[in-house]
């Protein structure tokens, strides 16, 4: 058995045992503390499989807007999330790092905050509204 009951998240989230919600929340909080202790600014990462041609298209589109490819992908996905969930795109982007022009580091003026963590305010680089 890969993840037997009573061990790992399967045991924590076993809803037949009272208090499972608190156990899951406590485990998530512990994981966040571990991440912070290792000084990672952001631990959430997504990986997708695409053909090389798709990568080239995304790279070209990002360059057209003068922004890094990762920022372009975050903004594009955030725009559709906002559209599908009927919330302002800025509410989705607040969980993403600020965007600096392609090849330039973030500074205090471009969104870097104390502690090294930034927040994307959704401004600049064209419209990100899905119609």
C-alpha positions in Angstrom: 0.0 0.0 0.0 1.5 3.3 -1.1 0.0 5.5 1.6 -1.6 3.2 4.3 -4.3 4.5 6.6 -2.9 6.0 9.7 0.3 7.3 8.0 0.8 10.4 6.0 -2.1 12.5 4.8 -4.4 9.5 4.5 -4.4 9.0 8.3 -4.7 12.8 9.0 -7.6 13.2 6.6 -9.5 10.0 7.6 -13.0 11.5 8.2 -14.1 8.5 10.2 -11.9 9.8 13.0 -13.2 13.0 14.7 -11.1 16.1 14.4 -9.7 15.3 10.9 -10.2 18.9 9.8 -8.0 20.2 12.6 -5.3 17.5 11.9 -5.2 18.5 8.2 -5.0 22.2 9.0 -2.2 21.5 11.5 -0.3 19.5 9.0 -0.6 22.2 6.4 0.6 24.8 8.9 3.6 22.6 9.8 4.5 22.3 6.2 4.3 26.1 5.7 6.6 26.6 8.7 9.1 24.1 7.2 9.1 26.0 3.9 9.6 29.3 5.6 12.4 27.8 7.7 14.1 26.7 4.5 13.8 30.3 3.4 11.8 29.5 0.3 9.7 32.5 -0.8 7.1 30.5 -2.6 6.8 26.8 -2.7 3.8 26.3 -5.1 5.0 25.2 -8.5 3.1 23.8 -11.5 4.5 21.7 -14.2 2.8 21.1 -17.5 3.6 19.0 -20.5 3.7 20.8 -23.9 5.4 20.5 -27.2 8.4 22.7 -27.9 6.4 24.7 -30.4 4.1 25.8 -27.6 7.1 26.9 -25.5 8.2 29.0 -28.5 4.8 30.6 -28.9 4.6 31.4 -25.2 8.1 32.9 -25.3 7.2 35.0 -28.3 4.0 36.3 -26.7 5.8 37.1 -23.5 8.5 39.1 -25.4 5.8 41.0 -27.3 4.6 42.2 -23.9 8.1 42.8 -22.6 7.8 40.4 -19.7 9.3 37.1 -18.6 7.7 33.9 -19.9 6.8 32.6 -16.4 5.1 35.9 -15.6 3.2 35.8 -18.9 1.9 32.2 -18.1 0.9 33.3 -14.5 -1.0 36.3 -15.8 -2.7 34.3 -18.6 -3.8 31.5 -16.3 -4.9 34.1 -13.6 -7.0 35.9 -16.1 -8.9 32.7 -17.0 -9.2 31.7 -13.3 -10.7 35.1 -12.5 -13.1 34.9 -15.5 -14.2 31.4 -14.6 -14.7 32.2 -10.9 -16.1 35.6 -11.6 -13.6 37.5 -9.4 -11.3 40.4 -10.3 -8.0 39.2 -11.7 -6.2 41.2 -9.1 -7.6 38.9 -6.4 -6.1 35.9 -8.2 -2.7 37.7 -8.9 -2.2 38.6 -5.3 -0.9 35.1 -4.8 1.7 35.6 -7.5 5.1 37.4 -7.5 5.3 40.9 -9.0 6.4 41.2 -12.6 9.7 42.9 -13.5 10.6 43.7 -17.1 12.2 40.8 -18.9 15.8 40.4 -17.7 15.5 42.9 -14.9 15.4 42.0 -11.2 12.6 43.2 -8.9 13.3 46.3 -6.9 11.4 48.2 -4.2 9.9 50.3 -7.0 8.8 47.3 -9.0 7.1 45.4 -6.3 9.7 43.8 -4.0 8.5 44.0 -0.4 10.2 43.6 2.9 11.2 39.9 3.4 11.8 39.4 -0.3 8.3 38.4 -1.2 6.4 40.4 -3.8 2.8 40.6 -5.0 1.6 41.1 -8.5 -0.9 44.0 -8.6 -2.0 43.2 -12.2 -0.8 46.5 -13.6 1.2 46.9 -16.8 1.9 44.7 -19.7 -1.5 45.2 -21.4 -5.0 44.0 -20.6 -5.5 40.7 -18.9 -9.3 40.6 -19.0 -10.9 37.6 -20.6 -14.1 38.5 -22.6 
